[in-house]
Amino acid sequence: MVEETIARYMRDGKFYVLPRKQKNRLEVFQYIYQHLQQHAQEFTEPELNERIKEVYEDFATMRRYLVDYKYLIRDCLLYTSDAAD
């Protein structure tokens, strides 16, 4: 079921739009969070932007969502991905 939700909003390996429904949106955020964790636990802002751009073009909006929904913790200019664990 989650795979179907993810696939519905992806094109050529990137999300092209965010779901309107909160439940589906959270599944997308979780997918991106897992993508980030494959690379590192801590990121500088430029590093994080590059990793997010691999799966979603509007990295600034996605970075804000990930912080707002507690998937990432922002401490000065360092982002930690262990927030959702």
WOQUIMO-V743447 format. One record per residue. RES is the residue in three letters. PHI is phi in whole degrees, -180 to 180 (* if undefined). BURIAL is 1 if it has 9 or more other C-alpha atoms within 8 Angstrom, else 0. Layout:
BEGIN
((RES;PHI;BURIAL) (RES;PHI;BURIAL))
END
This chain:
BEGIN
((MET;*;0) (VAL;-63;0) (GLU;-60;0) (GLU;-65;0) (THR;-63;1) (ILE;-60;1) (ALA;-61;0) (ARG;-62;0) (TYR;-107;1) (MET;-109;1) (ARG;-145;0) (ASP;55;0) (GLY;80;0) (LYS;-130;1) (PHE;-74;1) (TYR;-104;1) (VAL;-156;0) (LEU;-95;0) (PRO;-63;0) (ARG;-81;0) (LYS;-73;0) (GLN;-56;0) (LYS;-58;0) (ASN;-69;1) (ARG;-62;1) (LEU;-64;0) (GLU;-66;1) (VAL;-66;1) (PHE;-60;1) (GLN;-63;1) (TYR;-61;1) (ILE;-67;1) (TYR;-59;1) (GLN;-65;0) (HIS;-59;0) (LEU;-65;1) (GLN;-65;1) (GLN;-68;0) (HIS;-102;0) (ALA;-173;0) (GLN;-99;1) (GLU;-129;0) (PHE;-138;1) (THR;-77;1) (GLU;-61;1) (PRO;-63;0) (GLU;-63;0) (LEU;-62;1) (ASN;-58;1) (GLU;-64;1) (ARG;-67;1) (ILE;-65;1) (LYS;-61;1) (GLU;-65;0) (VAL;-125;1) (TYR;-154;1) (GLU;-64;1) (ASP;-85;0) (PHE;-64;1) (ALA;-66;0) (THR;-64;0) (MET;-66;1) (ARG;-60;1) (ARG;-63;0) (TYR;-59;1) (LEU;-64;1) (VAL;-75;1) (ASP;-60;0) (TYR;-92;0) (LYS;69;1) (TYR;-80;1) (LEU;-129;1) (ILE;-112;1) (ARG;-102;1) (ASP;-129;0) (CYS;59;0) (LEU;-111;0) (LEU;-112;1) (TYR;-111;1) (THR;-114;1) (SER;-96;1) (ASP;-91;1) (ALA;-66;1) (ALA;-88;0) (ASP;-71;0))
END
